[in-house]
Amino acid sequence: QTLAKYPGTVKMILSGHTHFDEFRVVAPGNILSVTPGISSISGNNSAFKVITFSQDTFEQTDYSIVNYDNSSKTPGQFGSDYTFSSAYGTTGLVNPSLEQLRPALVTDASKQAMYLKNYYVLNNSSNPITTISWPTYWAGIGNMVPKDLVNAVNSY
C-alpha cells in the first residue's frame, strides 16, 4: 500500500535471507531482488550480486552474479556466474525486464531452464525446485497475498 501511494519513489528493493538468486514482483513497477547468500548453509553455492545502476535515476540497469563452487576439492576463487541481460536476452532497466520475464518463465522453456539453473547458484544437485513444485515457486514470484498465490498455483 505504501509503494502504491508513492509510485516511482522506491527504485530498488534488495533482500537476502533465502540464499537463492530470485525475485518477487511486489507490485507493478516494484521488484524485490533477492541476493544469493555467501553462506552455503542452504546447500547453495556461495554467491553475491553486483548491481549496475544509473547514476542519474538510481534505477537498476543490470546485475551480475559472482559465485564460488563449494563442491570444488581445491581452493579456488569467486568467479563470474552470469549477467542478467546476457542470460535472459534483455535490454533496458532490470525491473521492467523482470516483470516481463515472469510470464515467460511459463511459456519459454529456455528461460525457465535458465532461471532454474541460476536459482540455486549452479548447485543443482540440491535444488529444491522440481517439475511438481515449480508452479508454486513460479506463482510465488508474483503473488504476495496468500489467496492470490493459491489461485495462481491452481490456474498454472
DSSP file (Angstrom, degrees, kcal/mol; ACC not computed):
  #  RESIDUE AA STRUCTURE BP1 BP2  ACC     N-H-->O    O-->H-N    N-H-->O    O-->H-N    TCO  KAPPA ALPHA  PHI   PSI    X-CA   Y-CA   Z-CA
    1    1 A Q     >        0   0    0      0, 0.0     4,-1.6     0, 0.0     5,-0.1   0.000 360.0 360.0 360.0 -38.7    0.0    0.0    0.0
    2    2 A T  H  >  +     0   0    0      2,-0.2     4,-1.3     1,-0.2     3,-0.0   0.921 360.0  49.8 -66.7 -43.3    2.8    2.4    0.8
    3    3 A L  H  4 S+     0   0    0      1,-0.2     3,-0.3     2,-0.2     6,-0.2   0.895 110.8  50.1 -62.2 -39.6    4.6    1.6   -2.5
    4    4 A A  H  4 S+     0   0    0      1,-0.2    -1,-0.2     2,-0.1    -2,-0.2   0.831 106.9  55.5 -67.0 -31.6    1.3    2.2   -4.4
    5    5 A K  H  < S+     0   0    0     -4,-1.6    -1,-0.2     1,-0.3    -2,-0.2   0.799 117.8  33.8 -71.4 -28.3    0.8    5.5   -2.6
    6    6 A Y  S >X S-     0   0    0     -4,-1.3     3,-1.7    -3,-0.3     4,-0.5  -0.534  83.3-170.1-126.3  64.5    4.3    6.8   -3.8
    7    7 A P  T 34 S+     0   0    0      0, 0.0    -3,-0.1     0, 0.0    22,-0.1  -0.265  71.7  14.2 -60.9 139.9    4.8    5.3   -7.2
    8    8 A G  T 34 S+     0   0    0      2,-0.2    -4,-0.1    -5,-0.1    -5,-0.0   0.363  98.7 100.8  81.9  -6.0    8.3    5.8   -8.7
    9    9 A T  T <4 S+     0   0    0     -3,-1.7     2,-0.6    -6,-0.2    -1,-0.1   0.935  72.2  59.3 -77.3 -47.5    9.8    6.8   -5.3
   10   10 A V     <  +     0   0    0     -4,-0.5    -2,-0.2     1,-0.2     3,-0.1  -0.744  61.7 179.3 -85.5 120.7   11.4    3.4   -4.5
   11   11 A K        +     0   0    0     -2,-0.6    49,-0.5     1,-0.3     2,-0.3   0.736  65.0  11.4 -93.7 -26.7   13.9    2.5   -7.2
   12   12 A M        -     0   0    0     47,-0.1     2,-0.5    18,-0.1    -1,-0.3  -0.982  53.9-159.0-156.7 137.7   15.2   -0.8   -5.9
   13   13 A I  E     -a   32   0A   0     18,-1.0    20,-3.2    -2,-0.3     2,-0.4  -0.982  18.7-167.6-120.4 119.0   14.2   -3.3   -3.1
   14   14 A L  E     +a   33   0A   0     -2,-0.5     2,-0.3    18,-0.2    20,-0.2  -0.838  11.0 168.5-109.3 144.1   17.0   -5.6   -2.0
   15   15 A S  E     +a   34   0A   0     18,-2.3    20,-2.7    -2,-0.4     2,-0.1  -0.937  13.5 177.4-145.7 165.6   16.6   -8.7    0.1
   16   16 A G        +     0   0    0     -2,-0.3     2,-1.8    18,-0.2     4,-0.1  -0.241  42.0 101.6-134.0-132.8   18.5  -11.7    1.3
   17   17 A H  S    S+     0   0    0      1,-0.2    20,-0.0    -2,-0.1    17,-0.0  -0.320  78.4  65.4  79.8 -50.6   17.5  -14.5    3.6
   18   18 A T  S    S-     0   0    0     -2,-1.8    -1,-0.2     2,-0.2     3,-0.1   0.733  89.8-138.9 -78.0 -18.6   16.6  -17.3    1.2
   19   19 A H        +     0   0    0     16,-0.5    18,-1.1     1,-0.3     2,-0.3   0.506  65.3 111.6  74.9   6.9   20.2  -17.6   -0.1
   20   20 A F  S    S-     0   0    0     16,-0.2     2,-1.0    15,-0.2    -1,-0.3  -0.712  77.6-111.8-113.4 161.8   18.9  -18.0   -3.6
   21   21 A D        +     0   0    0     98,-2.3     2,-0.3    97,-0.4    14,-0.2  -0.790  68.9 121.6 -90.7  98.4   19.0  -16.0   -6.8
   22   22 A E  E     -B   34   0A   0     -2,-1.0    12,-2.4    12,-1.0     2,-0.3  -0.878  43.4-146.5-149.3 177.0   15.4  -15.0   -7.2
   23   23 A F  E     -B   33   0A   0     -2,-0.3     2,-0.4    10,-0.2    10,-0.2  -0.969   3.9-149.1-148.4 162.0   13.0  -12.1   -7.4
   24   24 A R  E     -B   32   0A   0      8,-2.1     8,-3.1    -2,-0.3     2,-1.1  -0.999  17.4-135.9-134.0 136.8    9.4  -11.1   -6.5
   25   25 A V  E     +B   31   0A   0    116,-4.1     6,-0.2    -2,-0.4   119,-0.2  -0.820  27.6 177.3 -88.6 100.5    7.0   -8.8   -8.2
   26   26 A V  E     -     0   0A   0      4,-1.7   118,-0.2    -2,-1.1    -1,-0.2   0.914  67.3 -25.5 -72.6 -43.9    5.8   -6.9   -5.1
   27   27 A A  E >  S-B   30   0A   0      3,-1.5     3,-3.1    -3,-0.2    -1,-0.3  -0.947  94.5 -60.9-159.8 160.1    3.6   -4.6   -7.2
   28   28 A P  T 3  S+     0   0    0      0, 0.0     3,-0.1     0, 0.0    -3,-0.0  -0.282 128.7  11.2 -51.4 125.6    3.7   -3.3  -10.7
   29   29 A G  T 3  S+     0   0    0     66,-0.1     2,-0.5     1,-0.1    66,-0.1   0.327 111.0  96.0  87.2  -8.1    6.9   -1.4  -11.1
   30   30 A N  E <   + B   0  27A   0     -3,-3.1    -4,-1.7    65,-0.1    -3,-1.5  -0.941  49.6 178.9-122.8 112.2    8.3   -2.7   -7.8
   31   31 A I  E     - B   0  25A   0     -2,-0.5   -18,-1.0    -6,-0.2     2,-0.7  -0.920  21.8-144.4-113.6 133.7   10.6   -5.7   -7.8
   32   32 A L  E     -aB  13  24A   0     -8,-3.1    -8,-2.1    -2,-0.4     2,-0.7  -0.883  17.8-153.9 -94.3 119.0   12.2   -7.3   -4.8
   33   33 A S  E     -aB  14  23A   0    -20,-3.2   -18,-2.3    -2,-0.7     2,-0.5  -0.854   4.7-154.4 -98.5 115.7   15.6   -8.5   -5.8
   34   34 A V  E     -aB  15  22A   0    -12,-2.4   -12,-1.0    -2,-0.7   -18,-0.2  -0.797   8.5-146.3 -94.7 127.1   16.8  -11.4   -3.6
   35   35 A T        -     0   0    0    -20,-2.7   -16,-0.5    -2,-0.5   -15,-0.2  -0.760  19.2-115.1 -94.4 132.9   20.6  -11.8   -3.4
   36   36 A P        -     0   0    0      0, 0.0     2,-0.3     0, 0.0   -16,-0.2  -0.222  40.4-104.2 -60.0 159.0   22.1  -15.3   -3.2
   37   37 A G        -     0   0    0    -18,-1.1    10,-1.8     2,-0.2    11,-0.1  -0.607   7.4-146.1 -93.6 146.5   24.0  -15.9    0.1
   38   38 A I  S    S+     0   0    0      8,-0.3     2,-0.2    -2,-0.3    -1,-0.1   0.871  90.4  76.5 -67.9 -38.8   27.6  -16.0    0.8
   39   39 A S  S    S-     0   0    0      1,-0.1     3,-0.3     7,-0.1    -2,-0.2  -0.514  70.6-156.9 -71.4 140.6   26.8  -18.7    3.4
   40   40 A S    >   +     0   0    0     -2,-0.2     3,-2.3     1,-0.2    -1,-0.1   0.040  55.0 123.1-104.3  24.8   26.1  -22.1    1.8
   41   41 A I  T 3  S+     0   0    0      1,-0.3    -1,-0.2     2,-0.1   -22,-0.0   0.742  73.4  52.9 -59.9 -24.4   24.0  -23.3    4.8
   42   42 A S  T 3  S-     0   0    0     -3,-0.3    -1,-0.3     2,-0.1     3,-0.1   0.317 124.6-100.7 -94.1   8.5   21.0  -23.9    2.4
   43   43 A G  S <  S+     0   0    0     -3,-2.3    83,-0.2     1,-0.3    -2,-0.1   0.366  83.6 127.9  90.8  -5.5   23.1  -26.1    0.1
   44   44 A N        -     0   0    0     -5,-0.1    -1,-0.3     1,-0.1     2,-0.2  -0.359  68.6 -99.6 -76.5 160.6   23.5  -23.3   -2.5
   45   45 A N        -     0   0    0     75,-1.1    24,-0.2    76,-0.3    -8,-0.1  -0.583  49.2 -96.5 -72.9 146.6   26.9  -22.3   -3.8
   46   46 A S  E     +C   68   0B   0     22,-0.7    22,-2.6    -2,-0.2     2,-0.3  -0.426  64.3 150.1 -63.2 136.7   28.3  -19.2   -2.1
   47   47 A A  E     -C   67   0B   0    -10,-1.8     2,-0.3    20,-0.3    20,-0.2  -0.984  30.2-161.3-160.9 166.1   27.5  -16.1   -4.2
   48   48 A F  E     -C   66   0B   0     18,-2.3    18,-2.7    -2,-0.3     2,-0.4  -0.963  23.7-116.1-150.3 167.0   26.7  -12.4   -4.3
   49   49 A K  E     -C   65   0B   0     -2,-0.3     2,-0.6    16,-0.2    16,-0.2  -0.893  12.8-157.3-111.8 132.1   25.1   -9.9   -6.7
   50   50 A V  E     -C   64   0B   0     14,-3.0    14,-2.4    -2,-0.4     2,-0.4  -0.951  20.1-155.2-107.7 118.1   26.9   -6.9   -8.3
   51   51 A I  E     -C   63   0B   0     -2,-0.6     2,-0.5    12,-0.2    12,-0.2  -0.774   9.7-158.8-102.1 135.5   24.4   -4.3   -9.3
   52   52 A T  E     +C   62   0B   0     10,-2.7     9,-2.7    -2,-0.4    10,-1.6  -0.936  22.6 173.8-106.7 132.6   24.8   -1.7  -12.1
   53   53 A F  E     -C   60   0B   0     -2,-0.5     2,-0.4     7,-0.3     7,-0.2  -0.949  37.1 -97.4-139.8 160.2   22.6    1.3  -11.8
   54   54 A S     >  -     0   0    0      5,-2.8     4,-2.2    -2,-0.3     5,-0.1  -0.607  21.7-151.9 -75.5 127.7   22.0    4.6  -13.5
   55   55 A Q  T  4 S+     0   0    0     -2,-0.4    -1,-0.1     1,-0.2     0, 0.0   0.708  96.3  51.1 -72.3 -18.5   23.7    7.5  -11.6
   56   56 A D  T  4 S+     0   0    0      3,-0.1    -1,-0.2     1,-0.1    -2,-0.0   0.897 128.9  14.5 -83.1 -43.5   21.0    9.8  -12.9
   57   57 A T  T  4 S-     0   0    0      2,-0.2    -2,-0.2   -46,-0.0     3,-0.1   0.551  89.3-131.1-110.5 -10.6   17.9    7.9  -11.9
   58   58 A F     <  +     0   0    0     -4,-2.2     2,-0.3     1,-0.3    -3,-0.1   0.682  59.1 143.2  62.3  20.7   19.3    5.3   -9.5
   59   59 A E        -     0   0    0     -5,-0.1    -5,-2.8     1,-0.1     2,-0.3  -0.697  59.6-104.7 -91.0 145.7   17.4    2.6  -11.4
   60   60 A Q  E     +C   53   0B   0    -49,-0.5    34,-2.5    -2,-0.3    35,-0.4  -0.509  36.2 177.3 -71.7 126.2   19.0   -0.8  -11.8
   61   61 A T  E     -     0   0B   0     -9,-2.7     2,-0.3     1,-0.4    -8,-0.2   0.638  63.3 -27.3-104.3 -19.5   20.3   -1.3  -15.3
   62   62 A D  E     -C   52   0B   0    -10,-1.6   -10,-2.7    22,-0.1    -1,-0.4  -0.966  54.1-151.1-174.5 172.5   21.8   -4.8  -14.9
   63   63 A Y  E     -C   51   0B   0     -2,-0.3    21,-2.7   -12,-0.2     2,-0.4  -0.981   3.9-151.1-155.8 158.3   23.4   -7.2  -12.5
   64   64 A S  E     -CD  50  83B   0    -14,-2.4   -14,-3.0    -2,-0.3     2,-0.5  -0.961  13.5-137.0-128.0 147.3   25.9  -10.0  -12.4
   65   65 A I  E     -CD  49  82B   0     17,-2.8    16,-3.2    -2,-0.4    17,-1.0  -0.905  15.4-165.5-104.1 131.8   26.1  -13.0  -10.1
   66   66 A V  E     +CD  48  80B   0    -18,-2.7   -18,-2.3    -2,-0.5     2,-0.3  -0.972  18.7 175.1-116.3 128.3   29.5  -13.9   -8.7
   67   67 A N  E     -CD  47  79B   0     12,-2.7    12,-2.9    -2,-0.5     2,-0.4  -0.814  29.3-138.8-134.3 172.0   29.8  -17.3   -7.2
   68   68 A Y  E     -C   46   0B   0    -22,-2.6     2,-1.1    -2,-0.3   -22,-0.7  -1.000  27.0-125.4-129.9 128.3   32.1  -19.9   -5.6
   69   69 A D    >   -     0   0    0     -2,-0.4     3,-1.5     8,-0.3     7,-0.1  -0.631  23.1-170.0 -77.0 102.1   31.8  -23.6   -6.4
   70   70 A N  T 3  S+     0   0    0     -2,-1.1    -1,-0.2     1,-0.3   -25,-0.0   0.672  80.7  63.2 -69.1 -16.7   31.5  -25.1   -2.9
   71   71 A S  T 3  S+     0   0    0     -3,-0.1    -1,-0.3     2,-0.0     2,-0.1   0.553  75.5 118.3 -85.0  -6.1   31.9  -28.6   -4.2
   72   72 A S    <   -     0   0    0     -3,-1.5     4,-0.1     1,-0.1    -4,-0.0  -0.354  56.5-152.3 -63.8 135.5   35.4  -27.9   -5.5
   73   73 A K  S    S+     0   0    0      2,-0.1    -1,-0.1    -2,-0.1    -3,-0.0   0.677  79.1  58.9 -81.6 -18.3   38.1  -30.0   -3.9
   74   74 A T  S    S-     0   0    0      1,-0.0    -2,-0.1     0, 0.0     0, 0.0  -0.854  99.3 -95.4-112.7 148.6   40.8  -27.4   -4.4
   75   75 A P        +     0   0    0      0, 0.0     2,-0.2     0, 0.0    -2,-0.1  -0.327  56.4 164.6 -58.4 139.3   40.8  -23.9   -3.1
   76   76 A G        -     0   0    0     -4,-0.1     2,-0.3    -7,-0.1    -8,-0.0  -0.545  29.8-103.7-136.3-159.0   39.5  -21.5   -5.7
   77   77 A Q        -     0   0    0     -2,-0.2    -8,-0.3   -10,-0.1     2,-0.2  -0.909  37.9 -90.5-133.1 160.2   38.2  -18.0   -6.2
   78   78 A F        -     0   0    0     -2,-0.3     2,-0.3   -10,-0.1   -10,-0.2  -0.507  51.8-172.7 -65.4 141.5   34.9  -16.4   -6.7
   79   79 A G  E     -D   67   0B   0    -12,-2.9   -12,-2.7    -2,-0.2     2,-0.2  -0.930  31.6 -83.7-137.5 161.6   34.2  -16.2  -10.4
   80   80 A S  E     +D   66   0B   0     -2,-0.3   -14,-0.2   -14,-0.2     3,-0.1  -0.457  38.0 179.6 -66.9 130.1   31.6  -14.6  -12.7
   81   81 A D  E     -     0   0B   0    -16,-3.2     2,-0.3     1,-0.4   -15,-0.2   0.884  56.9 -38.7 -95.1 -63.6   28.5  -16.8  -13.0
   82   82 A Y  E     -D   65   0B   0    -17,-1.0   -17,-2.8    36,-0.0     2,-0.4  -0.988  42.1-125.9-160.0 162.2   26.2  -14.8  -15.3
   83   83 A T  E  >  -D   64   0B   0     -2,-0.3     4,-2.8   -19,-0.2     3,-0.3  -0.967  25.8-133.1-113.4 131.4   25.0  -11.3  -16.2
   84   84 A F  H  > S+     0   0    0    -21,-2.7     4,-2.5    -2,-0.4     6,-0.3   0.894 101.9  49.1 -51.8 -53.5   21.2  -10.8  -16.2
   85   85 A S  H  >>S+     0   0    0    -22,-0.3     5,-1.5     1,-0.2     4,-0.8   0.872 116.5  42.8 -60.6 -38.7   20.9   -9.0  -19.5
   86   86 A S  H  45S+     0   0    0     -3,-0.3    -1,-0.2     3,-0.2    -2,-0.2   0.914 114.2  49.9 -72.4 -43.7   23.0  -11.6  -21.4
   87   87 A A  H  <5S+     0   0    0     -4,-2.8    -2,-0.2     1,-0.2    -1,-0.2   0.882 124.2  28.0 -64.7 -39.4   21.5  -14.6  -19.8
   88   88 A Y  H  <5S-     0   0    0     -4,-2.5    -1,-0.2    -5,-0.2    -2,-0.2   0.389 104.7-119.5-107.3   3.1   17.9  -13.6  -20.4
   89   89 A G  T  <5 +     0   0    0     -4,-0.8     2,-0.2    -5,-0.2    -3,-0.2   0.904  59.7 151.5  63.8  43.6   18.4  -11.5  -23.6
   90   90 A T      < -     0   0    0     -5,-1.5     2,-0.3    -6,-0.3    -1,-0.2  -0.676  29.8-165.2-106.4 160.2   17.0   -8.3  -22.1
   91   91 A T        +     0   0    0     -2,-0.2     2,-0.2     2,-0.1   -29,-0.0  -0.958  53.5  22.6-135.1 156.1   17.7   -4.6  -22.7
   92   92 A G  S    S-     0   0    0     -2,-0.3    -2,-0.1   -31,-0.1    -7,-0.1  -0.481 104.3  -1.8  89.4-160.7   16.8   -1.6  -20.7
   93   93 A L     >  -     0   0    0     -2,-0.2     4,-1.3     1,-0.1   -32,-0.2  -0.290  60.3-130.3 -70.7 150.7   16.0   -1.4  -17.0
   94   94 A V  H  > S+     0   0    0    -34,-2.5     4,-2.8     2,-0.2     5,-0.3   0.921  99.0  58.6 -69.5 -45.9   16.0   -4.5  -14.8
   95   95 A N  H  > S+     0   0    0    -35,-0.4     4,-2.1     1,-0.2     5,-0.2   0.929 110.1  41.2 -56.4 -52.0   12.7   -4.1  -13.0
   96   96 A P  H  > S+     0   0    0      0, 0.0     4,-1.9     0, 0.0    -1,-0.2   0.872 114.4  54.7 -62.8 -33.2   10.5   -3.9  -16.2
   97   97 A S  H  X S+     0   0    0     -4,-1.3     4,-1.8     2,-0.2    -2,-0.2   0.896 108.0  48.3 -65.5 -39.5   12.6   -6.8  -17.6
   98   98 A L  H  X S+     0   0    0     -4,-2.8     4,-1.9     2,-0.2    -1,-0.2   0.887 108.7  53.7 -67.5 -38.4   11.9   -8.9  -14.6
   99   99 A E  H  < S+     0   0    0     -4,-2.1    -1,-0.2    -5,-0.3    -2,-0.2   0.891 112.4  44.7 -61.7 -37.9    8.2   -8.2  -14.8
  100  100 A Q  H  X S+     0   0    0     -4,-1.9     4,-1.0     1,-0.2    -1,-0.2   0.802 109.1  57.8 -74.2 -29.6    8.3   -9.4  -18.5
  101  101 A L  H  X S+     0   0    0     -4,-1.8     4,-1.4     1,-0.2    -2,-0.2   0.870  91.7  70.5 -68.4 -37.1   10.4  -12.4  -17.5
  102  102 A R  H >< S+     0   0    0     -4,-1.9     3,-0.9     1,-0.3     4,-0.3   0.914 103.4  38.4 -52.9 -54.7    7.8  -13.7  -15.0
  103  103 A P  H >> S+     0   0    0      0, 0.0     3,-1.5     0, 0.0     4,-1.2   0.840 111.5  61.1 -66.6 -28.2    5.2  -14.8  -17.6
  104  104 A A  H 3X S+     0   0    0     -4,-1.0     4,-2.9     1,-0.3     8,-0.3   0.751  88.3  72.1 -67.7 -22.3    7.9  -16.0  -20.0
  105  105 A L  H << S+     0   0    0     -4,-1.4    -1,-0.3    -3,-0.9    -3,-0.1   0.662 104.0  41.3 -67.3 -14.0    9.0  -18.5  -17.3
  106  106 A V  H <4 S+     0   0    0     -3,-1.5    -1,-0.2    -4,-0.3    -2,-0.2   0.799 124.4  33.4 -95.2 -38.8    5.8  -20.4  -18.1
  107  107 A T  H  < S+     0   0    0     -4,-1.2     2,-0.7     1,-0.2    -2,-0.2   0.668 109.1  63.6 -96.5 -19.2    5.9  -20.1  -21.9
  108  108 A D     X  -     0   0    0     -4,-2.9     4,-2.3    -5,-0.2     3,-0.2  -0.894  59.1-167.4-115.5 104.7    9.6  -20.1  -22.8
  109  109 A A  H  > S+     0   0    0     -2,-0.7     4,-2.4     1,-0.2     5,-0.2   0.830  87.6  54.0 -60.7 -34.8   11.4  -23.4  -21.8
  110  110 A S  H  > S+     0   0    0      2,-0.2     4,-2.1     1,-0.2    -1,-0.2   0.894 110.2  46.1 -70.3 -37.9   14.9  -21.9  -22.3
  111  111 A K  H  > S+     0   0    0     -3,-0.2     4,-2.6    -7,-0.2    -2,-0.2   0.889 112.5  50.8 -70.1 -37.9   14.2  -19.0  -19.9
  112  112 A Q  H  X S+     0   0    0     -4,-2.3     4,-2.6    -8,-0.3    -2,-0.2   0.932 110.8  48.8 -62.8 -44.5   12.6  -21.4  -17.4
  113  113 A A  H  X S+     0   0    0     -4,-2.4     4,-2.2     1,-0.2    -2,-0.2   0.895 111.3  50.3 -61.5 -40.8   15.7  -23.7  -17.6
  114  114 A M  H  X S+     0   0    0     -4,-2.1     4,-2.4     2,-0.2    -2,-0.2   0.928 111.1  48.6 -62.6 -45.7   18.0  -20.7  -17.1
  115  115 A Y  H  X S+     0   0    0     -4,-2.6     4,-2.3     1,-0.2    -2,-0.2   0.926 111.9  48.7 -61.0 -45.6   16.0  -19.5  -14.1
  116  116 A L  H  X S+     0   0    0     -4,-2.6     4,-0.8     1,-0.2    -1,-0.2   0.887 112.2  48.9 -63.8 -38.9   16.1  -22.9  -12.5
  117  117 A K  H  <>S+     0   0    0     -4,-2.2     5,-1.8    -5,-0.2     3,-0.2   0.912 117.5  40.8 -64.4 -42.9   19.9  -23.3  -13.1
  118  118 A N  H ><5S+     0   0    0     -4,-2.4     3,-1.8     3,-0.2   -97,-0.4   0.754  97.9  76.9 -79.6 -25.3   20.5  -19.8  -11.6
  119  119 A Y  H 3<5S+     0   0    0     -4,-2.3   -98,-2.3     1,-0.3    -1,-0.2   0.901 104.4  34.0 -53.2 -48.6   18.1  -20.1   -8.7
  120  120 A Y  T ><5S-     0   0    0     -4,-0.8   -75,-1.1    -3,-0.2     3,-0.9   0.183 118.0-108.5 -96.6  16.5   20.4  -22.3   -6.6
  121  121 A V  T < 5S-     0   0    0     -3,-1.8   -76,-0.3     1,-0.2    -3,-0.2   0.940  74.9 -51.8  53.6  55.6   23.5  -20.7   -7.9
  122  122 A L  T 3 <S+     0   0    0     -5,-1.8     2,-0.6     1,-0.1    -1,-0.2   0.565 110.6 115.5  64.4  14.0   24.6  -23.6  -10.1
  123  123 A N    X   +     0   0    0     -3,-0.9     3,-1.7    -6,-0.2     4,-0.2  -0.534  30.0 157.2-105.8  65.6   24.3  -26.2   -7.3
  124  124 A N  T 3   +     0   0    0     -2,-0.6     3,-0.4     1,-0.3    -1,-0.2   0.565  56.4  78.9 -72.6  -7.3   21.5  -28.1   -9.0
  125  125 A S  T 3  S+     0   0    0      1,-0.2    -1,-0.3    -3,-0.1    -2,-0.1   0.767 108.0  30.9 -68.0 -22.2   22.3  -31.3   -7.1
  126  126 A S  S <  S+     0   0    0     -3,-1.7    -1,-0.2   -83,-0.2    -2,-0.2   0.318  85.2 137.3-114.3   6.1   20.4  -29.8   -4.1
  127  127 A N        -     0   0    0     -3,-0.4    -3,-0.1    -4,-0.2   -84,-0.0  -0.351  42.0-156.0 -61.9 123.1   17.9  -27.6   -6.0
  128  128 A P        +     0   0    0      0, 0.0     2,-0.6     0, 0.0    -1,-0.2   0.583  64.5  99.9 -77.8  -8.5   14.5  -28.0   -4.3
  129  129 A I        +     0   0    0    -13,-0.1     2,-0.2     4,-0.1    -2,-0.1  -0.685  48.0 167.3 -85.0 123.1   12.6  -27.0   -7.4
  130  130 A T     >  -     0   0    0     -2,-0.6     4,-2.1     1,-0.0     0, 0.0  -0.697  54.2 -95.2-120.1 175.1   11.2  -30.0   -9.2
  131  131 A T  T  4 S+     0   0    0     -2,-0.2    -2,-0.0     1,-0.2    -1,-0.0   0.818 127.7  49.9 -62.3 -28.0    8.6  -30.2  -12.0
  132  132 A I  T  4 S+     0   0    0      1,-0.2     4,-0.3     2,-0.1    -1,-0.2   0.895 117.1  37.3 -76.2 -41.1    6.0  -30.8   -9.3
  133  133 A S  T >> S+     0   0    0      1,-0.2     4,-1.8     2,-0.1     3,-0.8   0.646  92.9  90.2 -86.9 -14.3    7.0  -27.9   -7.1
  134  134 A W  H 3X S+     0   0    0     -4,-2.1     4,-3.1     1,-0.2     5,-0.3   0.876  81.0  56.5 -53.0 -46.4    7.7  -25.4  -10.0
  135  135 A P  H 3> S+     0   0    0      0, 0.0     4,-2.5     0, 0.0    -1,-0.2   0.868 108.3  49.0 -56.4 -35.4    4.2  -24.0  -10.2
  136  136 A T  H <> S+     0   0    0     -3,-0.8     4,-1.9    -4,-0.3    -2,-0.2   0.923 112.8  46.4 -69.2 -43.7    4.3  -23.0   -6.6
  137  137 A Y  H  X S+     0   0    0     -4,-1.8     4,-0.8     2,-0.2    -1,-0.2   0.939 114.7  47.8 -61.5 -46.5    7.7  -21.3   -7.0
  138  138 A W  H >X S+     0   0    0     -4,-3.1     3,-1.1     1,-0.2     4,-0.6   0.930 111.2  49.9 -60.9 -46.4    6.6  -19.5  -10.1
  139  139 A A  H >X S+     0   0    0     -4,-2.5     3,-0.9    -5,-0.3     4,-0.7   0.853 104.6  59.9 -61.7 -34.5    3.3  -18.3   -8.5
  140  140 A G  H 3< S+     0   0    0     -4,-1.9    -1,-0.3     1,-0.2    -2,-0.2   0.720  91.8  68.8 -67.3 -20.9    5.3  -17.0   -5.5
  141  141 A I  H << S+     0   0    0     -3,-1.1  -116,-4.1    -4,-0.8    -1,-0.2   0.850 116.7  19.8 -65.2 -33.1    7.3  -14.7   -7.8
  142  142 A G  H << S+     0   0    0     -3,-0.9     2,-0.5    -4,-0.6    -1,-0.2   0.305 109.6  75.3-124.1  11.2    4.2  -12.5   -8.5
  143  143 A N     <  +     0   0    0     -4,-0.7    -1,-0.1    -3,-0.1  -117,-0.1  -0.895  38.0 167.5-132.4 104.8    1.7  -13.2   -5.7
  144  144 A M        +     0   0    0     -2,-0.5    -1,-0.1  -118,-0.2  -118,-0.1   0.663  63.2  76.7 -89.1 -18.0    2.3  -11.6   -2.3
  145  145 A V  S >> S-     0   0    0      1,-0.1     4,-2.2     2,-0.0     3,-0.6  -0.823  81.3-133.5 -96.8 129.2   -1.2  -12.3   -0.9
  146  146 A P  H 3> S+     0   0    0      0, 0.0     4,-2.4     0, 0.0     5,-0.2   0.859 105.4  52.3 -51.2 -42.7   -1.8  -16.0    0.1
  147  147 A K  H 3> S+     0   0    0      1,-0.2     4,-2.2     2,-0.2     5,-0.1   0.905 110.8  48.1 -61.3 -41.5   -5.2  -16.2   -1.7
  148  148 A D  H <> S+     0   0    0     -3,-0.6     4,-2.4     2,-0.2    -1,-0.2   0.870 109.6  53.5 -66.6 -36.9   -3.6  -14.9   -4.9
  149  149 A L  H  X S+     0   0    0     -4,-2.2     4,-2.5     2,-0.2    -2,-0.2   0.939 109.8  46.8 -62.2 -48.0   -0.8  -17.4   -4.6
  150  150 A V  H  X S+     0   0    0     -4,-2.4     4,-2.5     1,-0.2    -2,-0.2   0.918 112.8  49.6 -60.8 -44.9   -3.2  -20.3   -4.2
  151  151 A N  H  X S+     0   0    0     -4,-2.2     4,-1.5     1,-0.2    -1,-0.2   0.894 111.0  49.9 -61.7 -40.6   -5.3  -19.1   -7.2
  152  152 A A  H  X S+     0   0    0     -4,-2.4     4,-0.6     2,-0.2    -2,-0.2   0.910 111.6  47.5 -65.8 -42.8   -2.1  -18.8   -9.3
  153  153 A V  H >< S+     0   0    0     -4,-2.5     3,-1.1     1,-0.2    -2,-0.2   0.935 112.6  49.6 -62.7 -45.4   -0.9  -22.3   -8.5
  154  154 A N  H 3< S+     0   0    0     -4,-2.5    -1,-0.2     1,-0.2    -2,-0.2   0.777 114.4  44.6 -66.5 -26.1   -4.3  -23.7   -9.2
  155  155 A S  H 3<        0   0    0     -4,-1.5    -1,-0.2     1,-0.2    -2,-0.2   0.445 360.0 360.0 -97.4   0.7   -4.5  -22.0  -12.6
  156  156 A Y    <<        0   0    0     -3,-1.1    -1,-0.2    -4,-0.6    -2,-0.1   0.509 360.0 360.0 -58.6 360.0   -0.9  -22.8  -13.7
